[in-house]
Amino acid sequence: MTDGTLSDTASVSITVNAVNDAPLAFDLLTPEDNETIFIGDDDDLLDTLSFSWSEAVDVDGDIVHYSIFRTDNFIDDSLFVGEEAHWTIPVQDIYELMEQNQVSNYMLTWYVKAHDGEFDVQSSQIFTFNIDATELLSIEVLSMVPESFNLYQNFPNPFNPSTQIAYDIPERGEVQVLIYDLSGKLVTSINEGIQEPGQYKINWNATDRFGKKLSGGVYIYQIKTEKFVKSRKMLLLK
């Protein structure tokens, strides 16, 4: 500013902070959803089963790492893969798991998460495929009546807005499936009553006994019978 004799100069300093963006969405490729893979002879046991997905592009140029998540009645785990958009497992390992559990058909659900050091992004799909080793194993498929009680890890986990809880009942009896918060307060009960022997899968939509949506956090689900009690944890995302 000037009045002809005096002048005053003002300066403004602007600082721009870079914001990290999450990796972009990406797709699962193989094994394809609902695909059946056959193990028919000993030569097949020498092969590897390849899991692959498209790369998750990071617009900031950050290195993206991947983890693969697998779940079924025998496995519920996550494995760090690294920077490669694929992971392999020997068919022999899968066959031994099937033989150990005396099943000739094996169904597995999988998905992948990409991580750039700050953000996690889950694959756009969750795939389920089947492995058929009936010819090689030469065993009968398990009947629908389980040999023992069991409570499996819910899937998906973490979840939003709903998840599936699976359990086995080998004999007829009173069954309670209960949901608690971390303080031990009963949130709701689902699928209560006398149940016949069998394998059960029930969906829970993260509501309490009054139908009210629950806030995010860790919850405990429990199966309770006269002879068996077991609990597991699950994470509701919001």
C-alpha positions in Angstrom: 0.0 0.0 0.0 1.3 3.5 -0.8 0.2 7.1 -0.2 2.8 8.6 -2.4 5.5 8.8 0.2 5.2 5.6 2.3 4.8 2.0 1.2 4.0 -1.2 3.1 4.5 -4.7 1.6 2.7 -7.7 3.1 3.7 -11.3 2.2 1.7 -14.5 2.7 3.3 -17.9 3.1 1.3 -21.0 2.1 2.3 -24.5 3.1 0.9 -27.4 1.1 1.0 -30.8 2.9 0.8 -33.9 0.7 -2.0 -36.3 1.5 -1.5 -40.0 1.0 -4.2 -41.7 -1.1 -5.2 -45.3 -0.6 -4.4 -47.9 -3.3 -7.1 -48.1 -6.0 -9.6 -51.0 -6.2 -8.3 -54.3 -7.7 -9.8 -57.6 -8.7 -9.3 -61.3 -7.9 -8.3 -63.4 -11.0 -7.7 -67.1 -10.2 -8.9 -69.5 -9.0 -12.1 -68.1 -10.3 -15.3 -67.8 -8.3 -17.3 -71.1 -8.3 -14.5 -72.9 -10.2 -13.9 -76.6 -9.5 -10.3 -77.9 -9.5 -9.9 -81.7 -9.9 -7.1 -83.8 -8.3 -7.4 -87.0 -10.2 -4.0 -88.8 -10.0 -0.6 -88.7 -8.4 0.7 -86.4 -11.1 -1.7 -83.7 -10.0 -0.1 -83.8 -6.6 3.1 -82.4 -8.2 1.3 -79.2 -9.4 0.9 -76.0 -7.5 -2.3 -74.0 -7.1 -1.8 -70.4 -8.0 -3.8 -67.5 -6.5 -3.6 -64.3 -8.5 -5.1 -60.8 -8.6 -4.7 -57.6 -10.5 -2.3 -55.1 -9.1 -3.6 -52.3 -6.8 -2.3 -49.1 -8.3 -1.1 -46.5 -5.8 -1.3 -43.0 -7.3 1.3 -41.7 -4.8 3.8 -44.2 -6.1 4.0 -46.0 -2.7 5.0 -49.7 -2.7 2.0 -51.9 -2.2 2.1 -55.1 -0.3 -0.5 -57.8 -0.3 -1.9 -60.3 2.2 -4.2 -63.2 1.3 -7.1 -64.4 3.5 -8.4 -67.9 3.4 -11.3 -69.5 5.3 -13.2 -72.8 5.4 -14.1 -75.4 8.1 -10.4 -76.3 8.5 -8.5 -73.1 7.8 -9.0 -69.5 8.9 -5.8 -67.5 8.3 -4.1 -64.7 6.6 -0.7 -64.8 4.9 1.6 -62.0 4.0 2.5 -62.3 0.3 4.7 -59.2 -0.4 4.8 -57.1 -3.5 3.8 -59.8 -6.0 0.2 -60.1 -7.1 0.1 -63.8 -6.8 0.7 -66.7 -4.3 1.1 -70.4 -4.8 0.6 -73.5 -2.6 1.6 -77.1 -3.5 -1.4 -79.2 -4.4 0.1 -81.9 -2.1 -0.5 -79.7 0.9 -4.2 -79.3 0.1 -4.5 -83.0 -0.6 -3.0 -83.9 2.8 -5.4 -81.6 4.5 -8.3 -83.2 2.8 -7.0 -86.7 3.6 -6.5 -85.8 7.2 -10.1 -84.5 7.5 -11.5 -87.3 5.4 -13.2 -85.1 2.8 -13.1 -85.7 -0.9 -14.6 -82.3 -1.8 -13.0 -79.1 -0.3 -14.5 -75.6 -0.6 -12.3 -72.6 0.2 -13.2 -68.9 0.3 -10.5 -66.3 -0.3 -9.8 -62.6 -0.7 -6.8 -60.2 -0.7 -6.0 -56.9 1.0 -3.5 -54.4 -0.4 -1.6 -52.1 2.0 0.5 -49.0 1.2 1.9 -48.5 4.7 -1.1 -46.5 5.8 -4.3 -47.7 4.2 -5.7 -51.2 3.7 -7.9 -51.9 0.6 -9.8 -55.2 0.2 -10.2 -56.8 -3.2 -13.4 -56.0 -5.0 -14.6 -59.6 -4.8 -14.6 -62.6 -2.4 -14.2 -65.8 -4.3 -15.1 -69.4 -3.4 -13.9 -72.4 -5.3 -14.0 -76.2 -4.9 -11.4 -78.9 -5.0 -12.6 -82.4 -6.0 -10.3 -85.3 -5.1 -12.9 -88.0 -5.1 -11.1 -90.2 -7.6 -7.8 -90.1 -5.8 -8.9 -90.3 -2.2 -11.5 -93.1 -2.8 -13.3 -92.2 0.4 -16.9 -91.5 1.1 -17.9 -87.9 1.5 -18.7 -87.1 5.1 -22.3 -87.4 6.1 -24.1 -84.3 7.3 -24.0 -85.5 10.9 -20.7 -84.2 12.5 -18.7 -86.4 14.8 -18.1 -83.6 17.4 -19.2 -80.2 18.5 -17.4 -77.3 16.9 -17.7 -73.5 16.5 -15.9 -72.0 13.5 -14.5 -68.5 12.9 -17.2 -66.2 11.5 -16.8 -65.1 7.9 -16.2 -62.5 6.8 -14.1 -61.1 9.7 -13.8 -58.2 10.0 -17.3 -57.5 8.7 -19.9 -54.9 7.8 -22.9 -55.1 7.8 -23.3 -58.9 8.3 -21.4 -62.1 8.9 -22.0 -65.8 9.0 -21.5 -68.0 12.0 -21.1 -71.8 11.5 -21.1 -74.6 14.0 -21.5 -78.4 14.2 -23.9 -80.3 16.5 -23.4 -84.1 16.7 -26.5 -84.9 18.8 -30.0 -83.5 19.4 -30.3 -81.0 22.2 -30.8 -77.5 23.4 -28.5 -75.0 21.6 -27.9 -71.3 22.3 -25.8 -69.0 20.1 -25.1 -65.8 22.1 -23.5 -62.5 21.3 -21.7 -60.5 24.0 -19.8 -57.2 24.0 -16.3 -57.0 25.5 -17.7 -56.0 28.9 -19.5 -59.3 29.0 -23.0 -57.8 28.5 -25.3 -60.0 26.5 -26.2 -58.3 23.2 -28.5 -60.8 21.7 -29.2 -64.5 21.2 -29.7 -66.1 17.8 -30.9 -69.5 16.7 -32.0 -70.8 20.1 -33.9 -74.0 20.8 -33.8 -77.7 20.3 -31.7 -78.6 17.3 -31.1 -81.8 15.4 -27.6 -83.1 14.6 -26.1 -81.3 11.7 -23.9 -78.5 10.3 -25.4 -75.1 10.8 -24.7 -71.7 9.2 -26.5 -68.6 10.4 -26.3 -64.9 9.4 -26.0 -62.1 11.9 -26.7 -58.5 10.8 -25.0 -56.8 13.8 -28.2 -55.8 15.6 -29.1 -56.3 19.3 -32.1 -58.1 20.6 -34.3 -55.0 19.9 -33.2 -54.7 16.3 -30.9 -51.7 16.9 -27.7 -51.5 14.8 -24.6 -51.9 16.9 -21.5 -49.7 17.0 -18.2 -50.9 15.6 -15.9 -52.9 17.8 -15.0 -56.4 19.0 -17.8 -58.8 20.0 -17.8 -62.3 21.3 -20.0 -65.0 20.0 -20.6 -68.2 21.9 -22.3 -71.6 21.4 -23.7 -73.2 24.5 -25.1 -76.7 24.9 -25.4 -79.1 27.8 -22.1 -80.7 26.9 -20.2 -78.0 25.0 -19.4 -74.3 25.3 -17.0 -72.4 23.1 -16.5 -68.7 22.3 -14.7 -66.7 19.6 -14.1 -63.0 18.8 -15.2 -61.1 15.8 -14.7 -57.5 14.6 -17.6 -55.2 13.4 -16.3 -52.3 11.2 -18.2 -49.0 11.0 
